Structures are given as structure tokens and as C-alpha cells.
Amino acid sequence: MSTQDETRRRVLVDADELARLLADDEPPALLDVRWALGRTDGHERYLAAHLPGAVYVDLDTELAAPPSPAAGRHPLPDVADLERAARRWGVREGGAVVVYDDAGGTSAARAWWLLRWAGVRDVRLLDGGLAAWVAAGYGVEPGDVTPEPGDVVLVPGALATVDADGAAALAADGVLLDARAAERYAGDVEPVDPRAGHVPGAVSAPTAANLDDAGRFLPADALRARFDAAGVVPGGGPVGVYCGSGVTAAHEVAALASVGVDAALYPGSWSQWSNDPSRPVATA
């Protein structure tokens, strides 16, 4: 396996490999993170059909602290709360975790990032999510899953974060990627936050462009070309990512990691920045 393939494999797992892992004596904890902005039916969709053995994870309540204008719509959860949730999901100390959704990993990446940030080393995204699993011929099951409780111990700080000041500094002295849709970056529309536009100096790099039409991550060469065009050079200056509330930005951090680029996440993202009248806003 090439170094490029191994780097990608530390972030992503395909359906065939996941099926083999789930058949092992010590399978990974499997987490279903179905969520989308403006929808509240993730649990209902999970109950209707999910990967065998998958545990439902509520993004709003388990992968985030309560929202506020000062902290944003999805602040990082308290680590003790996250640890209790992870144990409920069956995450074991030293054990592997696979996360998925039905949206190309754009919500599941929040769980990927949080667990990696909290020190769980072996966490991967199912490339293509639920659709890829079904397309590969594997079955699903209905109902809820309650696993044996895990014993994981979480210690934050394994992945980098920046606050609003750090994001501003990256925009000036490094590369700050805005992972929202291009029209939100440009300030043409703003569906949820109080001001339209972007952090001055940030570069538009919509998360959706990390994926092909089937919801799978682009090949490594295509991702490298995409990030090169945004000014991200492997081994170059510091890189940070933000989005609306720190969810889809985690997907961009994962895409960057899959091609060997470490990037910091701005958890407060635009929902925090735009609520602070002292912060400047740019439009394009």
C-alpha cells in the first residue's frame, strides 16, 4: 500500500472493509450520525433502517453543548459529557470506531473530529455512508441498538482548534478555508446566522466539493488539486477551517487529513463570528 493510500485509509473505510471488520471478534463501535440543518428526523430515519449494530448519535445534544450567540450554534461539548456519551455508544479504550451518515459524511465527520480531538486514535468515516453500504450489497436493520457500555477515557486536545482571534490570524498569515456553500461565503444568502458574508481573508472551499456525485470522497489527486488551488500546500503554512457552526468544517478537516494536511477547526465558526458586532465581515 502506498503512503498516499495509507494516509487516506487512516481517515476513510469502504463498505467491504467495514463488513470484514464487523465480522471480527472485536468489531469497531459503529455510530450512525444522521443530521441535517433544519431537520429533526435523524433518529426516526435511523430506526427505520441502519447498519447492523449501529448506535444512533444525536449531533445536537451529544456532539455539542447548548447553543448561544456568544459560543455559536454547536459549541464543543464538555469532555466529561462527551465521555459519558461515548461510553453509552460502546466506545472502548483502545478500540476502533467507524462513523457514518446518509449525507456523504458531512454530519458524521463531526463525530470523527470530536473523538479524534478527544484522543481516540482509530476513528474512520464510512466513505459514501449508508448509500455505499447498500450499494455494495450489504443489509440494514430496523430498531434501536443498545451496546455493552464502553470504558473509553477522553482527553481533549489531540487535534488543533482556533478561536475567533486565531481564525482572523490564520486568514491573514496562513490559509483559512470557509467550508460553507459559495453563496453564503459571498454574502448572497444567509439562512440562519445574523450577518451574511465571510471572515475577511478566508478562501471559499465548499465542503460539498470534497465529494463525487455518489457522496464518496474524491480521489486523493483530485482533493490535492482542489486544496492546492485554495492555497493549501502540504508542509506549507498553517491551515484552518470554519463553516456555519463547526459541523461541515470537520468534513473538510477530514478531507485535508486524507491527503496528509493537518488543519485546525474553528468550532464557533460563522455562527459565533457573525454574532459579534466587533468582528468585520467581507462579501464577494
Secondary structure, DSSP 8 states (H G I E B T S, - for coil): --HHHHHHHTTEE-HHHHHHHHTSSS--EEEE----TT---HHHHHHHSB-TT-EE--HHHHSS---BTTTBSS----HHHHHHHHHHTT--TT--EEEE-SSTTTTHHHHHHHHHHTT---EEEETTHHHHHHHTT---B-S------------S-SS-B--HHHHHHHHHHSEEEE-S-HHHHHTS--SSSSS-SB-TT-EE--GGGGB-TTS-B--HHHHHHHHHHTT--TTSS-EEEE-SSSSHHHHHHHHHHHTT---EE-SSHHHHHTT-TTS--B--
